Amino acid sequence: MLIDVEYFRVEHLPVTGSRASQTLPTAEEDAHGLAYLFAAEGAARIVGAGFEAVELPTRGMVAIPATAPAFVVEDLGGLELIRITPNWPNR
């Protein structure tokens, strides 16, 4: 965890080869929720059933809606993945 404040949290997520969307949330989070994925270094591809692959270039960001189907983040080389999620007040 890099930042965990009142309205949002920022965390570094290790990705070795690939990482499934089900492994992204922490134990206390809902399995499905709004998230932003940011490639601080390297690049990635997000693939899943029902949508075209999304390229995530270095310093690029993609929004993952709460209703997104299951997906996989594929490391295309040197990926340093940052995940930004809301902290809902009074939850």
ABEGO torsion letter per residue (X at the ends): XABBBAABBBBBBBBBGBBBAAAABBAABBABBBBBBBBABEBBBBBBBGBBBBBBBBGBBBBBBAABBBBBBBBAEGBBBBBBBBBBBGX
